[in-house]
Amino acid sequence: MVMLRSWQLFALGSAFFAALTAIFGKLGVAQVNSNMATLIRTVIIFGVTLAIVGTRGEWQRPTSLSANTWAFLVLSGVATGLSWLCYFRALQLGPVSGVAPLDKLSVAMAMLIGWVVLGEPFSLKEALGGALIVAGALVLVL
């Protein structure tokens, strides 16, 4: 029996909820501007995250964070916002069966950027896995 590590369980949870995001997002943007839909989604995410942090007692004073931490969290937030805006617009214009596979090219892109920028391992296994993700996305959308 294969035992999954906690990070693997959270990653699978992320994949599951991302799949639901695609379906619910497609249904949600049917009759609203995609940018407004993203704003609504962002407010909901803020509320859910605030409730989790409050319930778990994980609040930290923002002033206790380093400038480096703030800079990367701000950049991550900007990238996330732009990703969501593009994603919801794509869902509004195209089928979820085409949008989701192209969106998942982010996995291969993240692997490549992780290797180049963070110095993470990039062996034949990672290269093959990344190539299969790219190939799968292309098969599904072309």
C-alpha positions as CSV (number, residue, x, y, z in Angstrom):
1,M,0.0,0.0,0.0
2,V,1.3,3.4,-1.0
3,M,1.3,6.0,1.8
4,L,1.0,9.6,0.7
5,R,2.9,12.4,2.3
6,S,0.9,15.3,3.7
7,W,2.0,17.6,0.9
8,Q,0.7,15.0,-1.6
9,L,-2.7,14.9,0.1
10,F,-2.9,18.6,0.0
11,A,-1.8,18.7,-3.7
12,L,-4.6,16.1,-4.5
13,G,-7.0,18.3,-2.6
14,S,-5.9,21.2,-4.7
15,A,-6.4,19.3,-7.9
16,F,-9.9,18.2,-6.8
17,F,-10.9,21.8,-5.8
18,A,-9.4,23.2,-9.0
19,A,-11.6,20.7,-11.0
20,L,-14.6,22.0,-9.1
21,T,-13.4,25.6,-9.7
22,A,-13.5,24.9,-13.5
23,I,-17.0,23.5,-13.4
24,F,-18.5,26.0,-11.0
25,G,-16.6,28.8,-12.7
26,K,-18.0,27.9,-16.1
27,L,-21.5,27.9,-14.7
28,G,-20.9,31.1,-12.7
29,V,-19.6,33.3,-15.6
30,A,-22.5,32.4,-17.9
31,Q,-24.4,35.6,-17.1
32,V,-21.9,38.0,-15.6
33,N,-18.8,39.8,-16.8
34,S,-15.8,37.6,-16.1
35,N,-13.9,40.4,-14.2
36,M,-16.9,40.9,-11.9
37,A,-17.1,37.1,-11.4
38,T,-13.4,37.2,-10.4
39,L,-14.1,40.0,-7.9
40,I,-16.9,38.0,-6.3
41,R,-14.8,34.9,-6.1
42,T,-11.9,36.8,-4.5
43,V,-14.2,38.2,-1.8
44,I,-15.4,34.7,-1.1
45,I,-11.9,33.4,-0.9
46,F,-10.9,36.2,1.4
47,G,-13.8,35.4,3.8
48,V,-13.1,31.6,3.8
49,T,-9.4,32.2,4.4
50,L,-10.1,34.7,7.1
51,A,-12.4,32.2,8.9
52,I,-9.8,29.5,8.7
53,V,-7.0,31.7,10.0
54,G,-9.2,32.9,12.8
55,T,-10.5,29.5,13.7
56,R,-7.1,27.9,13.8
57,G,-5.5,30.9,15.7
58,E,-2.9,31.4,12.9
59,W,-3.1,35.2,12.8
60,Q,0.3,37.0,12.6
61,R,0.9,40.7,12.7
62,P,1.6,41.7,9.1
63,T,4.4,44.0,10.4
64,S,6.3,41.0,11.6
65,L,6.8,39.7,8.1
66,S,10.0,40.6,6.3
67,A,10.1,42.9,3.3
68,N,11.2,39.9,1.2
69,T,8.2,37.9,2.3
70,W,5.9,40.8,1.5
71,A,7.4,41.3,-1.9
72,F,7.0,37.7,-3.0
73,L,3.5,37.5,-1.5
74,V,2.5,40.6,-3.4
75,L,4.0,39.3,-6.6
76,S,2.2,36.0,-6.0
77,G,-1.1,37.8,-5.4
78,V,-0.7,39.8,-8.6
79,A,0.1,36.7,-10.6
80,T,-2.9,34.9,-9.0
81,G,-5.2,37.7,-9.8
82,L,-4.1,37.9,-13.4
83,S,-4.4,34.1,-13.7
84,W,-7.9,34.1,-12.4
85,L,-9.0,37.0,-14.7
86,C,-7.6,35.1,-17.7
87,Y,-9.1,31.8,-16.5
88,F,-12.6,33.2,-16.0
89,R,-12.5,35.0,-19.4
90,A,-11.3,31.8,-21.0
91,L,-14.1,29.8,-19.4
92,Q,-16.6,32.4,-20.6
93,L,-15.3,32.1,-24.2
94,G,-14.5,28.4,-24.5
95,P,-15.4,24.9,-23.3
96,V,-14.1,23.8,-19.9
97,S,-12.8,20.7,-21.6
98,G,-10.4,23.0,-23.5
99,V,-9.7,25.6,-21.0
100,A,-8.8,23.3,-18.1
101,P,-6.1,21.3,-20.0
102,L,-4.4,24.5,-21.3
103,D,-4.6,26.0,-17.7
104,K,-2.8,22.9,-16.4
105,L,0.2,23.7,-18.6
106,S,1.0,25.8,-15.6
107,V,2.3,22.5,-14.1
108,A,5.0,22.1,-16.7
109,M,5.8,25.8,-16.6
110,A,6.2,25.7,-12.9
111,M,8.5,22.7,-13.1
112,L,10.6,24.5,-15.7
113,I,10.7,27.8,-13.7
114,G,11.4,25.9,-10.5
115,W,14.4,24.3,-12.2
116,V,15.8,27.5,-13.7
117,V,15.0,30.0,-10.9
118,L,15.0,27.8,-7.7
119,G,17.5,25.2,-8.8
120,E,15.1,22.4,-8.1
121,P,15.9,18.9,-9.6
122,F,15.1,18.4,-13.2
123,S,16.0,14.8,-14.1
124,L,14.8,12.7,-17.0
125,K,11.8,11.8,-14.9
126,E,10.8,15.4,-14.4
127,A,11.5,16.2,-18.1
128,L,9.4,13.2,-19.3
129,G,6.5,14.0,-16.9
130,G,6.5,17.7,-18.0
131,A,6.6,16.7,-21.7
132,L,3.6,14.3,-21.1
133,I,1.6,17.1,-19.5
134,V,2.3,19.3,-22.5
135,A,1.5,16.6,-24.9
136,G,-1.7,15.7,-23.1
137,A,-2.8,19.3,-23.1
138,L,-2.1,19.7,-26.9
139,V,-3.9,16.4,-27.7
140,L,-7.0,17.7,-25.9
141,V,-7.1,21.1,-27.4
142,L,-5.9,20.6,-31.0
